[in-house]
Amino acid sequence: MNANREENIRRRAHQIWEDEGRPEGKDAEHWERAAREIGANDDTKSDSALAGAAEGAKTEQVAEGLKSGKGRR
């Protein structure tokens, strides 16, 4: 696990612990919940990055078509 992701999970788990009134014995549960949340955020970011890359490629194709005259009627 990369250090930045682990730190994000640690911080989120701590926040969950505080939000729940600092209960004892729930550290593993809080860690797992935080890891799922952070993982979901990572997946969303990855999906957005892929969508952005695909849109960028499409824009480049349209621009190339216009430059070459293929986009004219």
TORDO-276224 format. One line per field, with one value per residue (C-alpha): x, y, z; residue in three letters; residue number from 1. Coordinates in Angstrom, 1 decimal, decimal comma. Layout:
c1 = c(X:...)
c2 = c(Y:...)
c3 = c(Z:...)
res = c(Ala:...)
n = c(NUM:...)
! end
This chain:
c1 = c(0,0:1,5:2,2:-0,1:-3,1:-2,3:-2,1:-5,5:-7,0:-5,5:-6,9:-10,4:-10,5:-9,6:-12,4:-14,9:-13,7:-14,3:-17,6:-18,8:-17,9:-14,4:-15,6:-13,1:-12,4:-13,7:-10,4:-10,4:-13,9:-13,1:-9,9:-11,9:-14,6:-12,1:-10,2:-13,4:-14,3:-10,8:-10,8:-14,2:-12,7:-9,7:-12,0:-14,0:-10,9:-9,6:-12,9:-12,8:-9,3:-10,1:-13,1:-11,1:-8,4:-11,0:-12,6:-9,2:-8,4:-11,8:-11,2:-7,8:-9,4:-12,0:-9,3:-7,2:-10,2:-11,0:-7,3:-7,3:-10,6:-12,5:-14,8:-16,0:-19,3)
c2 = c(0,0:3,4:5,7:8,5:6,1:4,6:8,0:9,0:5,8:6,5:10,0:8,8:6,0:8,4:10,8:7,8:6,9:10,5:10,8:7,6:9,0:7,3:3,8:1,2:-2,0:-0,8:0,2:-2,7:-1,9:1,8:1,0:-1,3:1,3:4,0:1,7:1,0:4,7:5,7:2,9:4,1:7,6:6,2:4,3:7,4:9,4:6,7:6,6:10,4:10,3:7,7:9,6:12,8:11,1:9,6:13,0:14,6:12,0:12,6:16,3:15,8:13,6:16,3:19,0:16,9:16,3:20,0:20,8:18,3:19,5:16,3:18,2:20,5:19,9)
c3 = c(0,0:-0,9:2,0:0,9:0,6:4,0:5,5:4,0:5,4:8,8:8,9:7,7:10,2:13,0:11,8:11,8:15,3:16,6:14,8:16,5:20,0:20,3:21,0:22,1:20,2:16,8:15,2:12,7:11,6:11,3:9,3:6,9:6,4:5,7:3,3:1,4:1,2:0,1:-2,5:-3,8:-4,1:-6,0:-8,4:-9,0:-9,7:-12,1:-14,0:-14,3:-15,5:-18,1:-19,3:-19,5:-21,6:-23,9:-24,4:-25,0:-27,7:-29,4:-29,4:-31,0:-33,7:-34,5:-34,6:-37,0:-39,2:-39,4:-40,2:-43,0:-44,5:-43,6:-41,3:-44,0:-45,9)
res = c(Met:Asn:Ala:Asn:Arg:Glu:Glu:Asn:Ile:Arg:Arg:Arg:Ala:His:Gln:Ile:Trp:Glu:Asp:Glu:Gly:Arg:Pro:Glu:Gly:Lys:Asp:Ala:Glu:His:Trp:Glu:Arg:Ala:Ala:Arg:Glu:Ile:Gly:Ala:Asn:Asp:Asp:Thr:Lys:Ser:Asp:Ser:Ala:Leu:Ala:Gly:Ala:Ala:Glu:Gly:Ala:Lys:Thr:Glu:Gln:Val:Ala:Glu:Gly:Leu:Lys:Ser:Gly:Lys:Gly:Arg:Arg)
n = c(1:2:3:4:5:6:7:8:9:10:11:12:13:14:15:16:17:18:19:20:21:22:23:24:25:26:27:28:29:30:31:32:33:34:35:36:37:38:39:40:41:42:43:44:45:46:47:48:49:50:51:52:53:54:55:56:57:58:59:60:61:62:63:64:65:66:67:68:69:70:71:72:73)
! end
